[in-house]
Amino acid sequence: MTRFSYILQDYDLKKLALNEWVAVAYKEGFYIGKVEKILAHKVRINFLSEDDQGSFIWPRVSDKQDIKAIFIFRRNVEVTQAHEDATKFNVKNITLIKDRFQAFSLKYF
């Protein structure tokens, strides 16, 4: 059993849904993105980027990555379009997501 086994079980590719918002861990930080395609052994995620004000936006150049599901540390992230600016998105519970990333990072990276 690997140290990621429990995560792989929780976030099995079959359990992910298209257009589901997720938080993905990388060594340098985490990113919020939408499941775009479920591949044979990976998931294609279309990532948002965070601007200087802490809002999330689609980057000018699309940031799509094929990642292993084991790096998804949070599913069903609540992302809503900002009322004042349709190009920006708000991520609910971002502080909780940051805390979960820190715990994940300390344990697995």
VEXROLUM-17709 format. One record per atom (N, C-alpha, C): x, y, z; residue number from 0; residue in one letter; atom name. Coordinates in steps of 0.2 Angstrom, whole numbers. Example, Ala and Ser with C-alpha at 12.3 -4.5 7.8 and 13.67 -1.06 7.14 Angstrom:
<drentis>
+-------+-------+-------+------+------+------+
|    xx |    yy |    zz | resi | resn | name |
+-------+-------+-------+------+------+------+
|    66 |   -28 |    39 |    0 |    a |    N |
|    62 |   -22 |    39 |    0 |    a |   CA |
|    66 |   -16 |    39 |    0 |    a |    C |
|    64 |   -11 |    35 |    1 |    s |    N |
|    68 |    -5 |    36 |    1 |    s |   CA |
|    64 |     0 |    39 |    1 |    s |    C |
+-------+-------+-------+------+------+------+
</drentis>
This chain:
<drentis>
+-------+-------+-------+------+------+------+
|    xx |    yy |    zz | resi | resn | name |
+-------+-------+-------+------+------+------+
|     4 |    -6 |     0 |    0 |    m |    N |
|     0 |     0 |     0 |    0 |    m |   CA |
|     5 |     6 |     0 |    0 |    m |    C |
|     3 |    11 |    -5 |    1 |    t |    N |
|     7 |    17 |    -5 |    1 |    t |   CA |
|     4 |    22 |     0 |    1 |    t |    C |
|     8 |    27 |     1 |    2 |    r |    N |
|     6 |    33 |     5 |    2 |    r |   CA |
|     0 |    37 |     2 |    2 |    r |    C |
|    -1 |    36 |    -4 |    3 |    f |    N |
|    -7 |    39 |    -8 |    3 |    f |   CA |
|   -13 |    34 |    -9 |    3 |    f |    C |
|   -13 |    28 |    -6 |    4 |    s |    N |
|   -18 |    23 |    -8 |    4 |    s |   CA |
|   -25 |    26 |    -5 |    4 |    s |    C |
|   -25 |    29 |     1 |    5 |    y |    N |
|   -32 |    31 |     3 |    5 |    y |   CA |
|   -35 |    36 |    -1 |    5 |    y |    C |
|   -31 |    41 |    -4 |    6 |    i |    N |
|   -33 |    46 |    -8 |    6 |    i |   CA |
|   -36 |    43 |   -15 |    6 |    i |    C |
|   -32 |    39 |   -17 |    7 |    l |    N |
|   -34 |    35 |   -24 |    7 |    l |   CA |
|   -40 |    32 |   -23 |    7 |    l |    C |
|   -42 |    29 |   -17 |    8 |    q |    N |
|   -48 |    26 |   -16 |    8 |    q |   CA |
|   -54 |    31 |   -16 |    8 |    q |    C |
|   -52 |    36 |   -12 |    9 |    d |    N |
|   -58 |    42 |   -11 |    9 |    d |   CA |
|   -59 |    45 |   -18 |    9 |    d |    C |
|   -54 |    46 |   -22 |   10 |    y |    N |
|   -55 |    50 |   -28 |   10 |    y |   CA |
|   -53 |    46 |   -34 |   10 |    y |    C |
|   -56 |    40 |   -34 |   11 |    d |    N |
|   -56 |    36 |   -40 |   11 |    d |   CA |
|   -59 |    39 |   -46 |   11 |    d |    C |
|   -56 |    38 |   -52 |   12 |    l |    N |
|   -58 |    42 |   -58 |   12 |    l |   CA |
|   -65 |    41 |   -59 |   12 |    l |    C |
|   -68 |    35 |   -57 |   13 |    k |    N |
|   -75 |    34 |   -59 |   13 |    k |   CA |
|   -79 |    38 |   -55 |   13 |    k |    C |
|   -77 |    41 |   -49 |   14 |    k |    N |
|   -81 |    45 |   -44 |   14 |    k |   CA |
|   -81 |    52 |   -46 |   14 |    k |    C |
|   -76 |    54 |   -50 |   15 |    l |    N |
|   -76 |    61 |   -52 |   15 |    l |   CA |
|   -81 |    63 |   -58 |   15 |    l |    C |
|   -84 |    69 |   -58 |   16 |    a |    N |
|   -89 |    71 |   -63 |   16 |    a |   CA |
|   -86 |    76 |   -67 |   16 |    a |    C |
|   -88 |    76 |   -74 |   17 |    l |    N |
|   -86 |    81 |   -78 |   17 |    l |   CA |
|   -89 |    88 |   -75 |   17 |    l |    C |
|   -85 |    93 |   -76 |   18 |    n |    N |
|   -87 |   100 |   -74 |   18 |    n |   CA |
|   -87 |   101 |   -66 |   18 |    n |    C |
|   -85 |    96 |   -63 |   19 |    e |    N |
|   -84 |    96 |   -55 |   19 |    e |   CA |
|   -78 |   101 |   -54 |   19 |    e |    C |
|   -79 |   105 |   -49 |   20 |    w |    N |
|   -73 |   110 |   -47 |   20 |    w |   CA |
|   -69 |   106 |   -42 |   20 |    w |    C |
|   -62 |   106 |   -42 |   21 |    v |    N |
|   -58 |   102 |   -38 |   21 |    v |   CA |
|   -52 |   107 |   -36 |   21 |    v |    C |
|   -49 |   105 |   -30 |   22 |    a |    N |
|   -42 |   108 |   -28 |   22 |    a |   CA |
|   -37 |   103 |   -29 |   22 |    a |    C |
|   -32 |   105 |   -33 |   23 |    v |    N |
|   -26 |   100 |   -34 |   23 |    v |   CA |
|   -20 |   102 |   -31 |   23 |    v |    C |
|   -16 |    98 |   -28 |   24 |    a |    N |
|   -10 |    99 |   -24 |   24 |    a |   CA |
|    -4 |    98 |   -29 |   24 |    a |    C |
|     0 |   103 |   -29 |   25 |    y |    N |
|     7 |   103 |   -32 |   25 |    y |   CA |
|    12 |   104 |   -26 |   25 |    y |    C |
|    18 |   103 |   -27 |   26 |    k |    N |
|    23 |   104 |   -22 |   26 |    k |   CA |
|    23 |   112 |   -20 |   26 |    k |    C |
|    23 |   116 |   -25 |   27 |    e |    N |
|    23 |   123 |   -24 |   27 |    e |   CA |
|    17 |   126 |   -22 |   27 |    e |    C |
|    11 |   123 |   -22 |   28 |    g |    N |
|     5 |   126 |   -20 |   28 |    g |   CA |
|    -1 |   122 |   -23 |   28 |    g |    C |
|    -7 |   125 |   -22 |   29 |    f |    N |
|   -13 |   121 |   -25 |   29 |    f |   CA |
|   -16 |   126 |   -30 |   29 |    f |    C |
|   -20 |   123 |   -34 |   30 |    y |    N |
|   -24 |   126 |   -39 |   30 |    y |   CA |
|   -31 |   124 |   -39 |   30 |    y |    C |
|   -36 |   128 |   -41 |   31 |    i |    N |
|   -43 |   127 |   -42 |   31 |    i |   CA |
|   -44 |   126 |   -49 |   31 |    i |    C |
|   -48 |   121 |   -51 |   32 |    g |    N |
|   -49 |   119 |   -58 |   32 |    g |   CA |
|   -55 |   115 |   -59 |   32 |    g |    C |
|   -57 |   115 |   -65 |   33 |    k |    N |
|   -64 |   111 |   -67 |   33 |    k |   CA |
|   -62 |   105 |   -71 |   33 |    k |    C |
|   -65 |    99 |   -69 |   34 |    v |    N |
|   -64 |    93 |   -72 |   34 |    v |   CA |
|   -66 |    93 |   -79 |   34 |    v |    C |
|   -62 |    93 |   -84 |   35 |    e |    N |
|   -64 |    94 |   -91 |   35 |    e |   CA |
|   -65 |    87 |   -95 |   35 |    e |    C |
|   -61 |    82 |   -93 |   36 |    k |    N |
|   -61 |    76 |   -96 |   36 |    k |   CA |
|   -58 |    70 |   -92 |   36 |    k |    C |
|   -61 |    65 |   -92 |   37 |    i |    N |
|   -58 |    59 |   -88 |   37 |    i |   CA |
|   -55 |    54 |   -93 |   37 |    i |    C |
|   -48 |    53 |   -92 |   38 |    l |    N |
|   -44 |    49 |   -96 |   38 |    l |   CA |
|   -44 |    42 |   -93 |   38 |    l |    C |
|   -40 |    38 |   -97 |   39 |    a |    N |
|   -39 |    31 |   -94 |   39 |    a |   CA |
|   -36 |    31 |   -87 |   39 |    a |    C |
|   -31 |    35 |   -86 |   40 |    h |    N |
|   -27 |    35 |   -79 |   40 |    h |   CA |
|   -26 |    41 |   -76 |   40 |    h |    C |
|   -29 |    47 |   -79 |   41 |    k |    N |
|   -28 |    53 |   -77 |   41 |    k |   CA |
|   -34 |    57 |   -78 |   41 |    k |    C |
|   -34 |    64 |   -76 |   42 |    v |    N |
|   -40 |    68 |   -77 |   42 |    v |   CA |
|   -37 |    75 |   -80 |   42 |    v |    C |
|   -41 |    77 |   -85 |   43 |    r |    N |
|   -39 |    84 |   -88 |   43 |    r |   CA |
|   -43 |    89 |   -84 |   43 |    r |    C |
|   -39 |    94 |   -81 |   44 |    i |    N |
|   -41 |    99 |   -77 |   44 |    i |   CA |
|   -40 |   106 |   -80 |   44 |    i |    C |
|   -45 |   110 |   -81 |   45 |    n |    N |
|   -44 |   117 |   -84 |   45 |    n |   CA |
|   -44 |   121 |   -77 |   45 |    n |    C |
|   -38 |   124 |   -76 |   46 |    f |    N |
|   -36 |   128 |   -70 |   46 |    f |   CA |
|   -38 |   135 |   -71 |   46 |    f |    C |
|   -40 |   138 |   -65 |   47 |    l |    N |
|   -41 |   145 |   -64 |   47 |    l |   CA |
|   -34 |   148 |   -62 |   47 |    l |    C |
|   -33 |   154 |   -62 |   48 |    s |    N |
|   -27 |   157 |   -59 |   48 |    s |   CA |
|   -30 |   163 |   -54 |   48 |    s |    C |
|   -26 |   164 |   -49 |   49 |    e |    N |
|   -28 |   169 |   -44 |   49 |    e |   CA |
|   -25 |   176 |   -46 |   49 |    e |    C |
|   -29 |   181 |   -46 |   50 |    d |    N |
|   -26 |   188 |   -47 |   50 |    d |   CA |
|   -24 |   191 |   -41 |   50 |    d |    C |
|   -21 |   197 |   -42 |   51 |    d |    N |
|   -18 |   201 |   -36 |   51 |    d |   CA |
|   -23 |   202 |   -30 |   51 |    d |    C |
|   -29 |   202 |   -32 |   52 |    q |    N |
|   -34 |   204 |   -27 |   52 |    q |   CA |
|   -37 |   198 |   -23 |   52 |    q |    C |
|   -35 |   192 |   -25 |   53 |    g |    N |
|   -37 |   186 |   -22 |   53 |    g |   CA |
|   -43 |   183 |   -26 |   53 |    g |    C |
|   -45 |   186 |   -31 |   54 |    s |    N |
|   -51 |   183 |   -35 |   54 |    s |   CA |
|   -48 |   178 |   -40 |   54 |    s |    C |
|   -52 |   174 |   -43 |   55 |    f |    N |
|   -50 |   169 |   -48 |   55 |    f |   CA |
|   -52 |   170 |   -54 |   55 |    f |    C |
|   -48 |   169 |   -59 |   56 |    i |    N |
|   -50 |   171 |   -66 |   56 |    i |   CA |
|   -48 |   165 |   -71 |   56 |    i |    C |
|   -51 |   165 |   -77 |   57 |    w |    N |
|   -48 |   161 |   -82 |   57 |    w |   CA |
|   -41 |   164 |   -85 |   57 |    w |    C |
|   -36 |   161 |   -85 |   58 |    p |    N |
|   -30 |   164 |   -88 |   58 |    p |   CA |
|   -30 |   165 |   -95 |   58 |    p |    C |
|   -26 |   170 |   -97 |   59 |    r |    N |
|   -26 |   172 |  -104 |   59 |    r |   CA |
|   -25 |   166 |  -109 |   59 |    r |    C |
|   -20 |   162 |  -107 |   60 |    v |    N |
|   -18 |   156 |  -110 |   60 |    v |   CA |
|   -21 |   150 |  -106 |   60 |    v |    C |
|   -25 |   146 |  -109 |   61 |    s |    N |
|   -28 |   141 |  -106 |   61 |    s |   CA |
|   -23 |   137 |  -102 |   61 |    s |    C |
|   -24 |   135 |   -96 |   62 |    d |    N |
|   -20 |   131 |   -92 |   62 |    d |   CA |
|   -23 |   124 |   -91 |   62 |    d |    C |
|   -23 |   119 |   -95 |   63 |    k |    N |
|   -25 |   113 |   -95 |   63 |    k |   CA |
|   -20 |   108 |   -93 |   63 |    k |    C |
|   -21 |   104 |   -88 |   64 |    q |    N |
|   -16 |    99 |   -86 |   64 |    q |   CA |
|   -19 |    92 |   -86 |   64 |    q |    C |
|   -16 |    87 |   -88 |   65 |    d |    N |
|   -18 |    80 |   -86 |   65 |    d |   CA |
|   -14 |    78 |   -80 |   65 |    d |    C |
|   -18 |    76 |   -75 |   66 |    i |    N |
|   -15 |    75 |   -68 |   66 |    i |   CA |
|   -18 |    68 |   -65 |   66 |    i |    C |
|   -14 |    65 |   -61 |   67 |    k |    N |
|   -16 |    59 |   -57 |   67 |    k |   CA |
|   -21 |    61 |   -52 |   67 |    k |    C |
|   -27 |    57 |   -51 |   68 |    a |    N |
|   -32 |    59 |   -46 |   68 |    a |   CA |
|   -29 |    59 |   -39 |   68 |    a |    C |
|   -24 |    56 |   -38 |   69 |    i |    N |
|   -21 |    56 |   -31 |   69 |    i |   CA |
|   -19 |    63 |   -29 |   69 |    i |    C |
|   -18 |    68 |   -33 |   70 |    f |    N |
|   -17 |    74 |   -31 |   70 |    f |   CA |
|   -23 |    79 |   -30 |   70 |    f |    C |
|   -29 |    76 |   -31 |   71 |    i |    N |
|   -35 |    80 |   -30 |   71 |    i |   CA |
|   -36 |    79 |   -22 |   71 |    i |    C |
|   -35 |    85 |   -18 |   72 |    f |    N |
|   -36 |    84 |   -11 |   72 |    f |   CA |
|   -43 |    87 |    -9 |   72 |    f |    C |
|   -47 |    90 |   -13 |   73 |    r |    N |
|   -53 |    92 |   -11 |   73 |    r |   CA |
|   -58 |    92 |   -18 |   73 |    r |    C |
|   -63 |    89 |   -17 |   74 |    r |    N |
|   -68 |    89 |   -22 |   74 |    r |   CA |
|   -74 |    93 |   -21 |   74 |    r |    C |
|   -78 |    95 |   -26 |   75 |    n |    N |
|   -84 |    99 |   -25 |   75 |    n |   CA |
|   -83 |   105 |   -22 |   75 |    n |    C |
|   -78 |   109 |   -24 |   76 |    v |    N |
|   -76 |   115 |   -22 |   76 |    v |   CA |
|   -82 |   120 |   -25 |   76 |    v |    C |
|   -84 |   124 |   -20 |   77 |    e |    N |
|   -89 |   129 |   -22 |   77 |    e |   CA |
|   -86 |   135 |   -26 |   77 |    e |    C |
|   -87 |   136 |   -32 |   78 |    v |    N |
|   -85 |   141 |   -36 |   78 |    v |   CA |
|   -91 |   145 |   -39 |   78 |    v |    C |
|   -91 |   151 |   -38 |   79 |    t |    N |
|   -97 |   155 |   -41 |   79 |    t |   CA |
|   -94 |   161 |   -45 |   79 |    t |    C |
|   -98 |   163 |   -49 |   80 |    q |    N |
|   -96 |   169 |   -53 |   80 |    q |   CA |
|   -97 |   175 |   -49 |   80 |    q |    C |
|   -92 |   180 |   -49 |   81 |    a |    N |
|   -93 |   186 |   -45 |   81 |    a |   CA |
|   -98 |   190 |   -48 |   81 |    a |    C |
|  -102 |   193 |   -44 |   82 |    h |    N |
|  -108 |   197 |   -46 |   82 |    h |   CA |
|  -106 |   204 |   -49 |   82 |    h |    C |
|  -101 |   207 |   -47 |   83 |    e |    N |
|   -98 |   213 |   -49 |   83 |    e |   CA |
|   -94 |   213 |   -56 |   83 |    e |    C |
|   -91 |   207 |   -57 |   84 |    d |    N |
|   -87 |   206 |   -63 |   84 |    d |   CA |
|   -88 |   199 |   -65 |   84 |    d |    C |
|   -91 |   198 |   -71 |   85 |    a |    N |
|   -92 |   191 |   -74 |   85 |    a |   CA |
|   -86 |   187 |   -76 |   85 |    a |    C |
|   -80 |   191 |   -76 |   86 |    t |    N |
|   -74 |   187 |   -78 |   86 |    t |   CA |
|   -71 |   184 |   -72 |   86 |    t |    C |
|   -73 |   186 |   -66 |   87 |    k |    N |
|   -70 |   183 |   -60 |   87 |    k |   CA |
|   -74 |   178 |   -56 |   87 |    k |    C |
|   -71 |   174 |   -52 |   88 |    f |    N |
|   -75 |   169 |   -49 |   88 |    f |   CA |
|   -73 |   169 |   -41 |   88 |    f |    C |
|   -77 |   168 |   -37 |   89 |    n |    N |
|   -76 |   167 |   -30 |   89 |    n |   CA |
|   -76 |   160 |   -28 |   89 |    n |    C |
|   -71 |   158 |   -23 |   90 |    v |    N |
|   -71 |   151 |   -21 |   90 |    v |   CA |
|   -73 |   152 |   -14 |   90 |    v |    C |
|   -78 |   148 |   -12 |   91 |    k |    N |
|   -81 |   148 |    -5 |   91 |    k |   CA |
|   -76 |   144 |    -1 |   91 |    k |    C |
|   -75 |   146 |     5 |   92 |    n |    N |
|   -71 |   142 |    10 |   92 |    n |   CA |
|   -64 |   141 |     8 |   92 |    n |    C |
|   -61 |   147 |     5 |   93 |    i |    N |
|   -54 |   146 |     3 |   93 |    i |   CA |
|   -49 |   145 |     8 |   93 |    i |    C |
|   -51 |   148 |    14 |   94 |    t |    N |
|   -46 |   147 |    20 |   94 |    t |   CA |
|   -46 |   140 |    22 |   94 |    t |    C |
|   -52 |   137 |    22 |   95 |    l |    N |
|   -52 |   129 |    24 |   95 |    l |   CA |
|   -48 |   126 |    19 |   95 |    l |    C |
|   -49 |   127 |    12 |   96 |    i |    N |
|   -45 |   124 |     7 |   96 |    i |   CA |
|   -37 |   125 |     8 |   96 |    i |    C |
|   -35 |   131 |    10 |   97 |    k |    N |
|   -28 |   132 |    11 |   97 |    k |   CA |
|   -26 |   128 |    17 |   97 |    k |    C |
|   -30 |   127 |    22 |   98 |    d |    N |
|   -28 |   123 |    28 |   98 |    d |   CA |
|   -27 |   116 |    26 |   98 |    d |    C |
|   -32 |   114 |    22 |   99 |    r |    N |
|   -32 |   107 |    20 |   99 |    r |   CA |
|   -26 |   105 |    16 |   99 |    r |    C |
|   -24 |   110 |    11 |  100 |    f |    N |
|   -18 |   109 |     7 |  100 |    f |   CA |
|   -12 |   109 |    12 |  100 |    f |    C |
|   -11 |   113 |    17 |  101 |    q |    N |
|    -5 |   113 |    21 |  101 |    q |   CA |
|    -5 |   106 |    24 |  101 |    q |    C |
|   -10 |   104 |    27 |  102 |    a |    N |
|   -10 |    97 |    30 |  102 |    a |   CA |
|    -8 |    92 |    25 |  102 |    a |    C |
|   -11 |    92 |    19 |  103 |    f |    N |
|    -9 |    87 |    14 |  103 |    f |   CA |
|    -2 |    88 |    12 |  103 |    f |    C |
|     1 |    94 |    11 |  104 |    s |    N |
|     8 |    95 |     9 |  104 |    s |   CA |
|    13 |    93 |    14 |  104 |    s |    C |
|    11 |    94 |    20 |  105 |    l |    N |
|    16 |    92 |    26 |  105 |    l |   CA |
|    16 |    84 |    26 |  105 |    l |    C |
|    11 |    81 |    25 |  106 |    k |    N |
|    10 |    74 |    25 |  106 |    k |   CA |
|    13 |    70 |    19 |  106 |    k |    C |
|    12 |    73 |    13 |  107 |    y |    N |
|    14 |    69 |     7 |  107 |    y |   CA |
|    19 |    72 |     3 |  107 |    y |    C |
|    22 |    78 |     4 |  108 |    f |    N |
|    27 |    81 |     0 |  108 |    f |   CA |
|    33 |    82 |     3 |  108 |    f |    C |
+-------+-------+-------+------+------+------+
</drentis>
